Amino acid sequence: MIRRLDRSGRIAEPIPSCAIEPSQARIELKFIAIHCPIALTSYPSPNSTPASLTRAQLQDFHYNQARTSLKQILNRYAHQVRLKRRGAEAIEHQATLKLQLDRLTRTLDKLNNGLIRIAVFGLVSRGKSTVVNALLGEKVLQTGPIHGVTQYPRSVYWSIANSSNGNSQVRVELIDTPGLDEVGGDIRADMAKDVAEQADLILFVVAGDITRTEYLALAELQQTYKPLILVFNKIDLYPDQDRQSIYRKLQTLFARHGGDIRRPFLEPEDIVLVAAEPAPIEVRVEWPDGRVTHEWEQPEPDIGELEHKLVSILNREGRSLLALNALRQAQESETIMANTVLELHRSEAEDLIWQFAKWKAIAIAANPIAVLDLLSGAATDLVMIRSLARLYGLPMTRHEAGKLLKSILFSSGSLLAGEVGSGLILGVGKSFGAIATAFESGSGFAAYSTAAVAQASLAGYGSYRVGKAAQIYLERGCTWGEQGANTVIQDILQQVDRDTVIYRLKRELG
């Protein structure tokens, strides 16, 4: 049951959720959100696999994965802000961490509230505000014949029924933006970039022949890697336009400006035709007394195609889309925080790596048994990796450290060959030298010492390389953990159906 609230917050009248059809999706209160987030009622079984889930359950699965991933990132880095640091550089690093943690918290709040943001872009006089008003069913945003009526981004809320889950509503924030070609374009360009980064879906409104300026703006928005719908407005003034002709025009512009014609800029199904505010038409009126007059009549907005497209996307993949964009923002924040943490602990980490390299070299030089050299060396590297993880405040078990060490060794063939090859050859030589020492002290000791020094030097250098590689893995590898942002993003891209807008992002985000 969905309840409408009056301005004082009291319940006005109940409305059955199933009674709202796509064509009836309307704003309830101007500039006031309807606090009815997506209800996650169809939780999949813990033993379920993504392939066995319904589309609604898969959305819930992605949604909950994203929430878990964001909470994990917050827990991982929150304590770094509380550490007492001295020096301007350290304080600056902690301020950066605090800024990214706040950003991540806002992203998690948006995810928890189930709020999907749709940003509307375009050049001046293309009817962006009119399109938003037509979707809402009333004139909420100011429009007019003068260029630049919209001077700053403005938000309104649009509530639609979620047919994949009859007990829920999808909360949508429609963001109207200034024309991308208005005076003060640099400021508006930065504003547009900020809005696009926060958006989950982008509408780009055009009217008439697509210009080079529009194409370049469209190409720039595509670099945000967000699902994008091209809205051709004022179709009543351009009756000869159709989806295929618009698509061919985009392909021509794309090829003319150095793009690959084999890689379509948009798919034809990403183009919708609307008349958000059709031009008045003259109608003939015949009166009972025989008089005939002519009057101007305002036709109803023709917005059904866009409305159906949006409702279909939000019902089919809204929560997955919300999860994907939250993870992408988290991915960016975590990269910045990981770099910052490395800078905070750079000198301590360098000392730690050299200390373990020294211990490993001494231990291997002193050990006369070849096989034990390899085992003790690997054990030392494992302890070093776990010590680095603790220094950075990242939880890591012995098993995880072993997997990381194996990944580092196998990703660098020369390092693996050096560690194993020199360890066996020099270790055997050192063992024979130790045996010879028992019978012929002079030459045996010389052979032992030579092999021990050579093996210790190579082992110490190998340990140093492992430590430096581990820093990079710890900096970037956390996002590839079981619940890491990168891992969950790739899972979502692999699990969505081919008919979704998310599927078409695989090429860019994969």
ABEGO torsion letter per residue (X at the ends): XBBBBBAAGBBABBBBAAABBAAABBBABBGBBBBBBBBBABBBBAABBAAABBAAAAAAAAAAAAAAAAAAAAAAAAAAAABBBBEAAAAAAAAAAAAAAAAAAAAAAAAAAGBBBBBBBEBBGAGAAAAAAAAAGBBABBBBABBGABABBBBBBBBBBBAABAABBBBBBBBBBBBAABBGAAAAAAAAAAAAAABABBBBBBBEBBBAAAAAAAAAAAAAGBBBBBBBBGAAABAABBAAAAAAAAAAAAAAAGBBAABBABBAAABBBBBABBBBBBBBBBBAAGBBBBBBBBBBBBAAAAAAAAAAAAAAAAAAAAAAAAAAAAAAAAAAAAAAAAAAAAAAAAAAAAAAAAAAAAAAAABABAAAAAAAAAAAAAAAAAAAAAAAGBBBBAAAAAAAAAAAAAABAAAAAAAAAAAAAAAAAAAAAAAAAAABAAAAAAAAAAAAAAAAAAAAAAAAAAAAAAAAAAAAAAAABAABAAAAAAAAAAABBAABAAAAAAAAAX
